Amino acid sequence: MSKNTQPKSFELAVSELEAIVAQMESGQLPLEQSLSAYKRGAELLQYCQSTLAEVEQQIRILNEANVLQPYTNADD
């Protein structure tokens, strides 16, 4: 997956985020690469949080109606 693109799935985003954290924790990245990695990590974290919020909303809808209905985000 190329950098600065939307992940194809939540699982791929988490995997990429874990790899970034491991790289940064190793302390082997030059400062400029660390900054780029941090920015990408922040993008991935935002994507994951947004995805989880949408799934939680779908679960709330399912619990209320006993039927899973698609959730449309008002921000889209």
Biotite code that builds the C-alpha atoms (Angstrom):
import biotite.structure as struc

atoms = struc.array([
    struc.Atom([0.000, 0.000, 0.000], chain_id="A", res_id=1, res_name="MET", atom_name="CA", element="C"),
    struc.Atom([1.457, 3.364, -0.924], chain_id="A", res_id=2, res_name="SER", atom_name="CA", element="C"),
    struc.Atom([1.729, 6.044, 1.671], chain_id="A", res_id=3, res_name="LYS", atom_name="CA", element="C"),
    struc.Atom([-0.870, 8.809, 2.045], chain_id="A", res_id=4, res_name="ASN", atom_name="CA", element="C"),
    struc.Atom([-3.646, 6.737, 0.532], chain_id="A", res_id=5, res_name="THR", atom_name="CA", element="C"),
    struc.Atom([-6.819, 5.556, 2.178], chain_id="A", res_id=6, res_name="GLN", atom_name="CA", element="C"),
    struc.Atom([-6.417, 2.004, 3.467], chain_id="A", res_id=7, res_name="PRO", atom_name="CA", element="C"),
    struc.Atom([-8.486, -0.695, 1.773], chain_id="A", res_id=8, res_name="LYS", atom_name="CA", element="C"),
    struc.Atom([-9.638, -2.094, 5.098], chain_id="A", res_id=9, res_name="SER", atom_name="CA", element="C"),
    struc.Atom([-9.538, -1.550, 8.837], chain_id="A", res_id=10, res_name="PHE", atom_name="CA", element="C"),
    struc.Atom([-7.273, -4.579, 9.234], chain_id="A", res_id=11, res_name="GLU", atom_name="CA", element="C"),
    struc.Atom([-4.741, -3.256, 6.703], chain_id="A", res_id=12, res_name="LEU", atom_name="CA", element="C"),
    struc.Atom([-4.762, 0.124, 8.430], chain_id="A", res_id=13, res_name="ALA", atom_name="CA", element="C"),
    struc.Atom([-4.057, -1.469, 11.812], chain_id="A", res_id=14, res_name="VAL", atom_name="CA", element="C"),
    struc.Atom([-1.285, -3.586, 10.299], chain_id="A", res_id=15, res_name="SER", atom_name="CA", element="C"),
    struc.Atom([0.372, -0.553, 8.700], chain_id="A", res_id=16, res_name="GLU", atom_name="CA", element="C"),
    struc.Atom([-0.011, 1.422, 11.921], chain_id="A", res_id=17, res_name="LEU", atom_name="CA", element="C"),
    struc.Atom([1.648, -1.383, 13.903], chain_id="A", res_id=18, res_name="GLU", atom_name="CA", element="C"),
    struc.Atom([4.556, -1.416, 11.433], chain_id="A", res_id=19, res_name="ALA", atom_name="CA", element="C"),
    struc.Atom([4.973, 2.352, 11.754], chain_id="A", res_id=20, res_name="ILE", atom_name="CA", element="C"),
    struc.Atom([4.979, 2.140, 15.555], chain_id="A", res_id=21, res_name="VAL", atom_name="CA", element="C"),
    struc.Atom([7.616, -0.625, 15.452], chain_id="A", res_id=22, res_name="ALA", atom_name="CA", element="C"),
    struc.Atom([9.814, 1.451, 13.123], chain_id="A", res_id=23, res_name="GLN", atom_name="CA", element="C"),
    struc.Atom([9.516, 4.529, 15.294], chain_id="A", res_id=24, res_name="MET", atom_name="CA", element="C"),
    struc.Atom([10.140, 2.598, 18.515], chain_id="A", res_id=25, res_name="GLU", atom_name="CA", element="C"),
    struc.Atom([13.325, 1.128, 17.038], chain_id="A", res_id=26, res_name="SER", atom_name="CA", element="C"),
    struc.Atom([14.830, 4.627, 17.018], chain_id="A", res_id=27, res_name="GLY", atom_name="CA", element="C"),
    struc.Atom([16.530, 3.929, 13.691], chain_id="A", res_id=28, res_name="GLN", atom_name="CA", element="C"),
    struc.Atom([14.561, 6.382, 11.538], chain_id="A", res_id=29, res_name="LEU", atom_name="CA", element="C"),
    struc.Atom([16.119, 9.715, 10.630], chain_id="A", res_id=30, res_name="PRO", atom_name="CA", element="C"),
    struc.Atom([14.209, 12.763, 11.866], chain_id="A", res_id=31, res_name="LEU", atom_name="CA", element="C"),
    struc.Atom([12.564, 13.532, 8.509], chain_id="A", res_id=32, res_name="GLU", atom_name="CA", element="C"),
    struc.Atom([11.355, 9.937, 8.095], chain_id="A", res_id=33, res_name="GLN", atom_name="CA", element="C"),
    struc.Atom([10.116, 9.919, 11.692], chain_id="A", res_id=34, res_name="SER", atom_name="CA", element="C"),
    struc.Atom([8.033, 13.006, 10.979], chain_id="A", res_id=35, res_name="LEU", atom_name="CA", element="C"),
    struc.Atom([6.576, 11.423, 7.834], chain_id="A", res_id=36, res_name="SER", atom_name="CA", element="C"),
    struc.Atom([5.871, 8.204, 9.730], chain_id="A", res_id=37, res_name="ALA", atom_name="CA", element="C"),
    struc.Atom([4.156, 10.150, 12.511], chain_id="A", res_id=38, res_name="TYR", atom_name="CA", element="C"),
    struc.Atom([1.944, 11.994, 10.012], chain_id="A", res_id=39, res_name="LYS", atom_name="CA", element="C"),
    struc.Atom([0.988, 8.736, 8.282], chain_id="A", res_id=40, res_name="ARG", atom_name="CA", element="C"),
    struc.Atom([0.304, 7.132, 11.648], chain_id="A", res_id=41, res_name="GLY", atom_name="CA", element="C"),
    struc.Atom([-1.999, 10.014, 12.573], chain_id="A", res_id=42, res_name="ALA", atom_name="CA", element="C"),
    struc.Atom([-3.900, 9.556, 9.278], chain_id="A", res_id=43, res_name="GLU", atom_name="CA", element="C"),
    struc.Atom([-4.257, 5.832, 9.910], chain_id="A", res_id=44, res_name="LEU", atom_name="CA", element="C"),
    struc.Atom([-5.378, 6.398, 13.491], chain_id="A", res_id=45, res_name="LEU", atom_name="CA", element="C"),
    struc.Atom([-8.051, 8.834, 12.312], chain_id="A", res_id=46, res_name="GLN", atom_name="CA", element="C"),
    struc.Atom([-9.234, 6.305, 9.701], chain_id="A", res_id=47, res_name="TYR", atom_name="CA", element="C"),
    struc.Atom([-9.416, 3.523, 12.307], chain_id="A", res_id=48, res_name="CYS", atom_name="CA", element="C"),
    struc.Atom([-11.273, 5.693, 14.810], chain_id="A", res_id=49, res_name="GLN", atom_name="CA", element="C"),
    struc.Atom([-13.760, 6.777, 12.145], chain_id="A", res_id=50, res_name="SER", atom_name="CA", element="C"),
    struc.Atom([-14.302, 3.199, 10.997], chain_id="A", res_id=51, res_name="THR", atom_name="CA", element="C"),
    struc.Atom([-14.881, 2.012, 14.566], chain_id="A", res_id=52, res_name="LEU", atom_name="CA", element="C"),
    struc.Atom([-17.339, 4.853, 15.214], chain_id="A", res_id=53, res_name="ALA", atom_name="CA", element="C"),
    struc.Atom([-19.352, 3.883, 12.123], chain_id="A", res_id=54, res_name="GLU", atom_name="CA", element="C"),
    struc.Atom([-19.451, 0.224, 13.173], chain_id="A", res_id=55, res_name="VAL", atom_name="CA", element="C"),
    struc.Atom([-20.520, 1.195, 16.696], chain_id="A", res_id=56, res_name="GLU", atom_name="CA", element="C"),
    struc.Atom([-23.338, 3.280, 15.222], chain_id="A", res_id=57, res_name="GLN", atom_name="CA", element="C"),
    struc.Atom([-24.464, 0.326, 13.087], chain_id="A", res_id=58, res_name="GLN", atom_name="CA", element="C"),
    struc.Atom([-24.511, -1.847, 16.197], chain_id="A", res_id=59, res_name="ILE", atom_name="CA", element="C"),
    struc.Atom([-26.629, 0.747, 18.028], chain_id="A", res_id=60, res_name="ARG", atom_name="CA", element="C"),
    struc.Atom([-29.069, 0.792, 15.094], chain_id="A", res_id=61, res_name="ILE", atom_name="CA", element="C"),
    struc.Atom([-29.182, -3.022, 15.089], chain_id="A", res_id=62, res_name="LEU", atom_name="CA", element="C"),
    struc.Atom([-29.834, -3.155, 18.822], chain_id="A", res_id=63, res_name="ASN", atom_name="CA", element="C"),
    struc.Atom([-32.649, -0.611, 18.551], chain_id="A", res_id=64, res_name="GLU", atom_name="CA", element="C"),
    struc.Atom([-34.379, -2.086, 15.516], chain_id="A", res_id=65, res_name="ALA", atom_name="CA", element="C"),
    struc.Atom([-33.272, -5.718, 15.675], chain_id="A", res_id=66, res_name="ASN", atom_name="CA", element="C"),
    struc.Atom([-32.299, -5.325, 12.006], chain_id="A", res_id=67, res_name="VAL", atom_name="CA", element="C"),
    struc.Atom([-28.886, -4.297, 10.686], chain_id="A", res_id=68, res_name="LEU", atom_name="CA", element="C"),
    struc.Atom([-29.343, -1.208, 8.564], chain_id="A", res_id=69, res_name="GLN", atom_name="CA", element="C"),
    struc.Atom([-26.673, 0.660, 6.622], chain_id="A", res_id=70, res_name="PRO", atom_name="CA", element="C"),
    struc.Atom([-25.344, 3.703, 8.416], chain_id="A", res_id=71, res_name="TYR", atom_name="CA", element="C"),
    struc.Atom([-24.836, 6.841, 6.380], chain_id="A", res_id=72, res_name="THR", atom_name="CA", element="C"),
    struc.Atom([-22.406, 9.307, 7.877], chain_id="A", res_id=73, res_name="ASN", atom_name="CA", element="C"),
    struc.Atom([-23.743, 12.866, 7.759], chain_id="A", res_id=74, res_name="ALA", atom_name="CA", element="C"),
    struc.Atom([-20.163, 14.100, 7.176], chain_id="A", res_id=75, res_name="ASP", atom_name="CA", element="C"),
    struc.Atom([-19.834, 12.222, 3.859], chain_id="A", res_id=76, res_name="ASP", atom_name="CA", element="C"),
])
